[in-house]
Amino acid sequence: MVLDVTAKTQDGTKVFGHQKSWQEIGVDLKGDQQVKSWEIKNTIDQALQPRRTQTEMLTIPLPDGTKALEIEAVLTYHHRPGEEFVVHRTSRKLTFGK
């Protein structure tokens, strides 16, 4: 699973980008085994757990004079190389000032 977050100003300029990935223990995004099965107990679990909510808090620095911002978050499932699909996509428009 990969989360991509972007922020664009009112004129469409990208001012922020963030990417976070979750993966099975011992396997990279290509599906290649990176850790031997007997070493898995010594690794940190970076999988996105089923039926659990995970909150990400990000700070987006705004350029001076920014009056509006559109933030988009896209969660993509990477099943295997070349086989990926969007699980969820959301966007919000924010305005600042009076």
C-alpha positions as CSV (number, residue, x, y, z in Angstrom):
1,M,0.0,0.0,0.0
2,V,1.3,3.5,-0.9
3,L,-0.2,6.8,0.3
4,D,0.6,9.8,-1.8
5,V,-0.4,13.3,-0.5
6,T,0.0,16.4,-2.6
7,A,-0.9,20.1,-2.0
8,K,-1.4,22.7,-4.7
9,T,-2.0,26.4,-4.4
10,Q,-4.9,28.3,-6.0
11,D,-2.9,28.7,-9.3
12,G,-2.1,24.9,-9.5
13,T,1.5,25.1,-8.2
14,K,2.5,22.0,-6.2
15,V,3.9,23.1,-2.9
16,F,4.0,19.8,-1.0
17,G,4.4,16.1,-1.7
18,H,4.6,13.2,0.7
19,Q,4.7,9.4,0.2
20,K,4.4,6.6,2.7
21,S,4.4,2.9,2.0
22,W,3.3,-0.1,4.0
23,Q,4.5,-3.6,3.0
24,E,4.4,-7.2,4.1
25,I,7.2,-8.2,6.5
26,G,10.3,-9.2,4.6
27,V,9.0,-8.4,1.1
28,D,9.6,-5.3,-1.0
29,L,7.1,-3.6,-3.3
30,K,8.3,-5.8,-6.2
31,G,7.4,-8.9,-4.2
32,D,11.0,-9.9,-3.7
33,Q,11.9,-11.5,-0.4
34,Q,14.3,-9.2,1.5
35,V,14.4,-11.0,4.8
36,K,14.7,-14.8,5.5
37,S,11.8,-16.3,7.2
38,W,13.7,-17.0,10.4
39,E,14.9,-13.3,10.6
40,I,11.4,-11.9,10.4
41,K,10.9,-12.0,14.2
42,N,13.8,-9.4,14.4
43,T,12.2,-6.9,12.0
44,I,9.8,-4.1,12.6
45,D,6.3,-4.8,11.2
46,Q,5.6,-2.2,8.5
47,A,2.4,-3.7,7.3
48,L,-0.9,-1.9,7.3
49,Q,-3.0,-4.0,9.6
50,P,-6.5,-5.1,8.6
51,R,-9.5,-3.5,10.3
52,R,-7.3,-0.8,11.9
53,T,-7.3,2.9,11.3
54,Q,-4.0,4.7,11.0
55,T,-3.8,8.4,11.2
56,E,-1.0,10.4,9.5
57,M,-0.4,14.0,10.5
58,L,1.6,16.2,8.1
59,T,2.6,19.8,8.3
60,I,2.4,21.7,5.0
61,P,4.4,24.9,4.8
62,L,2.5,27.5,2.8
63,P,4.2,30.1,0.6
64,D,3.4,33.7,1.5
65,G,0.2,35.0,-0.1
66,T,-1.5,31.6,-0.3
67,K,-5.2,32.1,-0.4
68,A,-6.4,28.6,-1.2
69,L,-5.0,25.1,-1.2
70,E,-6.2,21.8,-2.7
71,I,-4.9,18.7,-0.8
72,E,-5.3,15.3,-2.4
73,A,-4.6,11.9,-0.8
74,V,-4.4,8.7,-2.8
75,L,-4.1,5.2,-1.4
76,T,-2.9,2.7,-3.9
77,Y,-2.6,-1.1,-3.5
78,H,0.5,-2.6,-5.3
79,H,-0.3,-6.3,-5.8
80,R,2.7,-7.0,-7.9
81,P,4.8,-5.0,-10.4
82,G,2.5,-3.5,-13.1
83,E,-0.6,-4.6,-11.1
84,E,-1.8,-1.8,-8.9
85,F,-5.1,0.0,-8.3
86,V,-6.4,3.0,-6.3
87,V,-8.2,1.9,-3.1
88,H,-9.2,5.4,-2.1
89,R,-8.9,8.9,-3.3
90,T,-10.0,12.1,-1.6
91,S,-9.4,15.8,-2.0
92,R,-10.2,18.9,0.0
93,K,-10.1,22.6,-0.9
94,L,-9.2,25.0,1.8
95,T,-9.3,28.8,1.8
96,F,-7.4,31.1,4.0
97,G,-8.0,34.7,5.1
98,K,-11.1,36.8,4.9
